[in-house]
Amino acid sequence: MFIKTRLTPMRPERLIRFTSVCLVVLGTACGGGKPGAPPDTSLATETPAAVPSFHILFQTNRDGGFEVYMMDANGANQTNLTNNAANRYNDRHPTGSPDGSTIAFRSDRDGNPDVWVMQLDGANQRNLTNHPATDLDAAWSPDGSQIVFDSDRDGNMEIYVMNSDGSEPRRLTTNDALDSHPYWSPDGSWIAFHSDRDGQMDIYVVRADGDGSDATRLTDNPGNDQFPSWSPDGTQIAFDSDRDGLSSVYVMSADGTNQVALTDPDQVDGVPSWSPDGSQLVFRSQRDGNEEIYVMNADGSGEIRLTDNDAADGNPRWSPSIAR
């Protein structure tokens, strides 16, 4: 896949705020113009096309501390996978391996956040990074041989790549800013992430096998653009943005053009993830007064709430697994 490099101006000021509730792209090209109108909300009652064989991973604190849960694509069979003793720990940000057999997640059960893995049923939980620094936000390479994550082990939050067994960690980005939430492209060539290196949070891509010097900025807007997620066919990136309100889910072409808002900017929607067949997006939302998991068609229609709990349900990620 070819990513077109574009020169973008440096921002004079750095935004201090770093929120984790931003969502995907407005209806303008990178860097300019007033965002387009959100999709017609009359479509919100339509039912998305069913994807019954896939599952959705998410985090929730409904049992005390945060745990990793799995549910069916329609919200049924919500199951606690981590089951930490006395809910003393926080297990978050789950992501399934390409073959569906393994889940990577972040846990602080050993005293600080590390990248952990477990089997699909929650068995054999083990620490992969086991480092005194903070290691977060794991994502798998398309062939399952590597894991990308962010870490402050060198004094600043940067993007790292390691083998899927935790060996040979390699620093990919080197910048004084915060680089976080990496996501691999389907062809394995690129890694998308968000960074505040030019002021506010924007989406960047970097070659997975490079030294980070070729980082290319895809978004350039007054707000914060965060949490990129590549479509299965590699043609689009979903993300969230607060450029026109609180936060919304957006999509754009993989080169940063054709940025379009899929959800209303006043609903606090974010952290989108594509279904394995590319037909749907799952995301978190506070539109009903509490953080819940929603799903919609890839064009923004057919929004359906999957969870309904007094706790915070967030950071959903579709599992490529086709068997429970």
C-alpha positions as CSV (number, residue, x, y, z in Angstrom):
1,M,0.0,0.0,0.0
2,F,1.3,3.4,-0.9
3,I,0.9,6.3,1.6
4,K,1.4,9.7,0.1
5,T,3.7,11.9,2.2
6,R,2.4,15.5,2.8
7,L,4.2,18.4,4.3
8,T,2.1,20.0,7.1
9,P,2.8,23.2,9.1
10,M,4.1,23.1,12.6
11,R,1.7,24.2,15.3
12,P,2.9,27.1,17.5
13,E,1.3,25.9,20.6
14,R,1.0,22.5,22.3
15,L,-2.3,21.4,23.6
16,I,-2.0,20.2,27.2
17,R,-5.1,18.3,27.3
18,F,-4.9,14.6,26.4
19,T,-8.3,13.0,26.5
20,S,-9.2,9.4,25.7
21,V,-12.7,10.0,24.5
22,C,-12.1,11.3,21.0
23,L,-13.7,9.8,17.8
24,V,-13.5,9.5,14.0
25,V,-13.1,12.0,11.1
26,L,-15.3,15.0,10.0
27,G,-16.5,15.7,6.5
28,T,-13.5,17.7,5.3
29,A,-10.1,16.9,3.9
30,C,-7.1,17.1,6.2
31,G,-6.3,20.6,7.5
32,G,-9.2,22.7,6.4
33,G,-12.7,23.8,6.4
34,K,-15.7,23.5,8.5
35,P,-16.7,19.9,9.1
36,G,-19.7,18.5,7.3
37,A,-23.0,17.7,8.9
38,P,-23.4,14.5,10.8
39,P,-25.4,11.6,9.3
40,D,-29.2,11.6,9.4
41,T,-30.2,10.5,12.9
42,S,-33.4,9.0,11.6
43,L,-31.2,6.0,10.6
44,A,-30.4,5.3,14.2
45,T,-33.1,2.7,14.6
46,E,-32.1,0.6,11.6
47,T,-30.6,-2.8,12.4
48,P,-27.0,-3.4,11.2
49,A,-26.3,-6.4,9.1
50,A,-25.6,-9.3,11.6
51,V,-22.1,-10.7,12.0
52,P,-23.0,-13.5,14.4
53,S,-19.8,-15.6,14.1
54,F,-17.5,-12.8,15.4
55,H,-17.0,-11.6,18.9
56,I,-16.3,-8.2,20.6
57,L,-13.7,-7.7,23.3
58,F,-14.1,-4.8,25.7
59,Q,-13.2,-3.5,29.2
60,T,-15.6,-2.9,32.0
61,N,-15.5,-2.1,35.7
62,R,-18.9,-3.6,36.5
63,D,-17.2,-6.2,38.8
64,G,-15.1,-3.6,40.7
65,G,-11.7,-3.1,39.0
66,F,-11.5,-3.1,35.2
67,E,-11.7,-6.6,33.6
68,V,-11.6,-7.9,30.0
69,Y,-14.9,-9.2,28.7
70,M,-16.1,-10.9,25.5
71,M,-19.5,-10.8,24.0
72,D,-21.3,-11.9,20.9
73,A,-21.6,-9.4,18.0
74,N,-25.2,-8.8,19.1
75,G,-24.3,-8.1,22.7
76,A,-25.3,-11.5,24.1
77,N,-23.2,-13.7,26.3
78,Q,-21.1,-11.0,28.0
79,T,-18.4,-13.0,29.8
80,N,-15.6,-12.0,32.2
81,L,-12.3,-13.4,30.8
82,T,-9.7,-12.1,33.3
83,N,-11.5,-12.7,36.6
84,N,-8.9,-11.0,38.9
85,A,-9.0,-12.0,42.5
86,A,-11.0,-9.4,44.6
87,N,-11.0,-7.1,41.6
88,R,-7.8,-5.5,42.8
89,Y,-6.3,-4.9,39.4
90,N,-7.1,-3.1,36.2
91,D,-7.1,-5.2,32.9
92,R,-7.8,-3.0,29.9
93,H,-7.5,-2.5,26.1
94,P,-8.0,-6.1,24.9
95,T,-7.1,-7.0,21.3
96,G,-7.4,-10.4,19.6
97,S,-4.7,-12.1,17.6
98,P,-5.3,-12.6,13.9
99,D,-6.0,-16.3,14.3
100,G,-8.4,-15.6,17.2
101,S,-6.6,-17.9,19.6
102,T,-4.9,-15.2,21.9
103,I,-5.9,-11.9,23.5
104,A,-3.3,-9.2,24.3
105,F,-4.3,-6.7,27.0
106,R,-2.8,-4.3,29.5
107,S,-2.7,-5.2,33.2
108,D,-1.2,-3.5,36.3
109,R,-1.4,-6.7,38.5
110,D,2.4,-6.8,38.8
111,G,2.6,-3.3,40.1
112,N,2.7,-1.2,36.9
113,P,1.0,-1.5,33.5
114,D,2.4,-4.2,31.2
115,V,1.3,-6.0,28.1
116,W,-0.2,-9.4,28.9
117,V,-1.6,-12.2,26.8
118,M,-4.1,-15.0,27.5
119,Q,-6.0,-17.6,25.6
120,L,-9.4,-16.8,24.1
121,D,-11.2,-18.4,27.2
122,G,-9.0,-16.4,29.6
123,A,-6.7,-19.2,30.5
124,N,-2.9,-19.0,30.8
125,Q,-2.6,-15.3,31.5
126,R,1.1,-14.2,31.4
127,N,3.1,-11.0,31.4
128,L,4.9,-10.3,28.1
129,T,6.8,-7.1,28.7
130,N,7.5,-7.4,32.5
131,H,9.2,-4.0,32.6
132,P,9.3,-1.3,35.4
133,A,8.1,1.3,32.9
134,T,4.5,1.8,31.6
135,D,3.6,-0.5,28.6
136,L,0.2,0.0,27.0
137,D,-2.1,-0.3,24.0
138,A,-1.0,-3.5,22.3
139,A,-2.0,-4.4,18.7
140,W,-1.1,-7.5,16.6
141,S,0.7,-7.6,13.3
142,P,-1.5,-9.1,10.5
143,D,0.5,-12.4,10.6
144,G,0.4,-12.6,14.4
145,S,4.2,-12.8,14.7
146,Q,4.7,-9.3,16.3
147,I,2.9,-6.9,18.7
148,V,3.2,-3.1,18.6
149,F,2.6,-1.1,21.8
150,D,3.5,2.2,23.4
151,S,5.9,2.6,26.3
152,D,7.7,5.3,28.3
153,R,10.7,3.0,29.1
154,D,13.1,5.5,27.5
155,G,11.6,8.5,29.4
156,N,8.8,9.4,26.9
157,M,5.8,7.6,25.5
158,E,6.9,6.1,22.2
159,I,5.9,3.3,19.8
160,Y,7.7,-0.1,20.2
161,V,7.5,-3.4,18.3
162,M,8.3,-6.8,19.8
163,N,7.9,-10.5,18.8
164,S,4.6,-12.0,19.9
165,D,6.4,-13.9,22.7
166,G,7.7,-10.6,24.2
167,S,11.2,-10.9,22.9
168,E,13.3,-8.4,21.0
169,P,11.5,-5.1,21.8
170,R,12.5,-2.4,19.3
171,R,11.8,1.3,19.5
172,L,10.0,2.6,16.4
173,T,9.5,6.3,17.1
174,T,11.8,8.9,18.7
175,N,10.1,12.1,19.6
176,D,9.7,14.4,22.6
177,A,5.9,14.3,22.2
178,L,3.5,11.6,23.2
179,D,3.1,8.8,20.6
180,S,0.4,6.3,21.5
181,H,-2.3,3.8,20.5
182,P,-0.6,2.1,17.5
183,Y,-2.6,0.0,15.0
184,W,-1.1,-2.2,12.2
185,S,-2.2,-1.9,8.6
186,P,-3.7,-5.1,7.1
187,D,-0.7,-5.6,4.7
188,G,1.8,-5.2,7.6
189,S,3.6,-2.3,6.0
190,W,2.4,0.6,8.1
191,I,1.5,1.4,11.7
192,A,-0.9,4.2,12.4
193,F,-0.8,6.0,15.8
194,H,-1.8,9.3,17.4
195,S,0.7,11.9,18.5
196,D,0.8,15.5,19.8
197,R,4.2,16.2,18.3
198,D,2.8,19.1,16.2
199,G,0.5,20.6,18.9
200,Q,-2.8,18.8,19.3
201,M,-3.4,15.1,18.8
202,D,-3.3,14.0,15.2
203,I,-3.1,10.7,13.3
204,Y,0.2,9.6,11.8
205,V,1.6,6.6,10.0
206,V,5.1,5.2,10.0
207,R,6.7,2.2,8.2
208,A,6.6,-0.9,10.4
209,D,10.1,-2.0,9.4
210,G,11.6,1.5,9.5
211,D,13.3,3.7,12.1
212,G,10.4,6.1,12.6
213,S,12.0,8.9,10.6
214,D,9.3,8.7,7.9
215,A,6.3,9.5,10.1
216,T,3.6,11.0,8.0
217,R,0.8,13.2,9.4
218,L,-2.6,12.3,8.1
219,T,-4.8,14.7,10.0
220,D,-4.3,18.4,10.7
221,N,-7.2,20.0,12.5
222,P,-7.8,22.3,15.5
223,G,-9.2,19.5,17.6
224,N,-7.8,16.2,18.8
225,D,-7.8,13.2,16.3
226,Q,-7.1,9.9,18.1
227,F,-7.5,6.1,18.2
228,P,-6.9,5.1,14.6
229,S,-8.2,1.7,13.4
230,W,-7.5,0.4,9.9
231,S,-10.3,-1.2,7.8
232,P,-9.7,-4.8,6.9
233,D,-9.1,-4.0,3.2
234,G,-6.6,-1.3,4.1
235,T,-8.4,1.5,2.2
236,Q,-9.8,3.4,5.2
237,I,-8.9,4.5,8.8
238,A,-11.5,5.1,11.4
239,F,-10.7,7.3,14.4
240,D,-12.4,9.8,16.7
241,S,-12.2,13.6,16.8
242,D,-13.4,16.5,18.9
243,R,-12.8,19.1,16.1
244,D,-16.5,20.1,16.0
245,G,-17.8,19.4,19.4
246,L,-17.2,16.8,22.1
247,S,-16.1,13.7,20.1
248,S,-17.3,11.8,17.1
249,V,-16.4,8.7,15.1
250,Y,-14.8,9.5,11.7
251,V,-13.4,7.7,8.7
252,M,-10.9,8.8,6.1
253,S,-9.0,7.3,3.2
254,A,-5.7,5.7,4.2
255,D,-3.8,8.7,2.8
256,G,-5.7,11.1,5.0
257,T,-8.2,12.4,2.4
258,N,-12.0,12.2,2.5
259,Q,-12.5,12.7,6.2
260,V,-16.1,12.1,7.1
261,A,-18.0,12.2,10.4
262,L,-20.2,9.2,11.1
263,T,-21.7,10.1,14.4
264,D,-23.0,13.3,16.0
265,P,-20.3,15.5,17.6
266,D,-22.3,16.1,20.8
267,Q,-22.6,12.4,21.8
268,V,-19.1,11.7,23.0
269,D,-18.4,8.7,20.7
270,G,-15.0,7.2,20.2
271,V,-12.4,4.4,20.0
272,P,-13.9,2.7,16.9
273,S,-13.0,-0.8,15.7
274,W,-13.9,-2.4,12.4
275,S,-15.6,-5.8,12.1
276,P,-13.4,-8.4,10.4
277,D,-15.5,-8.2,7.2
278,G,-15.5,-4.4,7.2
279,S,-19.2,-4.0,7.3
280,Q,-19.5,-2.5,10.8
281,L,-17.8,-0.4,13.4
282,V,-18.0,-0.9,17.1
283,F,-17.3,2.1,19.4
284,R,-17.9,3.5,22.9
285,S,-20.4,6.2,23.6
286,Q,-21.7,8.3,26.5
287,R,-24.8,9.5,24.6
288,D,-27.1,7.9,27.1
289,G,-25.4,9.3,30.2
290,N,-23.1,6.3,30.8
291,E,-20.2,4.8,28.8
292,E,-21.6,1.9,26.8
293,I,-20.7,-0.1,23.7
294,Y,-22.5,0.6,20.4
295,V,-22.3,-0.9,16.9
296,M,-23.2,0.7,13.6
297,N,-22.9,0.0,9.9
298,A,-19.7,1.2,8.2
299,D,-21.6,4.2,6.7
300,G,-22.8,5.4,10.1
301,S,-26.3,4.0,9.9
302,G,-28.1,1.5,12.1
303,E,-26.6,2.5,15.5
304,I,-27.4,-0.2,18.1
305,R,-26.5,-0.2,21.8
306,L,-24.9,-3.5,22.8
307,T,-24.3,-3.0,26.6
308,D,-26.6,-1.5,29.2
309,N,-24.8,-1.4,32.6
310,D,-24.3,1.2,35.3
311,A,-20.5,0.7,35.0
312,A,-18.2,2.0,32.3
313,D,-18.0,-0.3,29.3
314,G,-15.3,0.9,26.8
315,N,-12.4,0.3,24.5
316,P,-14.2,-2.3,22.3
317,R,-12.2,-4.3,19.8
318,W,-13.7,-6.9,17.3
319,S,-12.1,-10.3,17.7
320,P,-11.3,-12.1,14.4
321,S,-12.2,-15.4,16.1
322,I,-15.1,-17.3,14.5
323,A,-15.5,-19.7,17.4
324,R,-16.1,-19.1,21.1
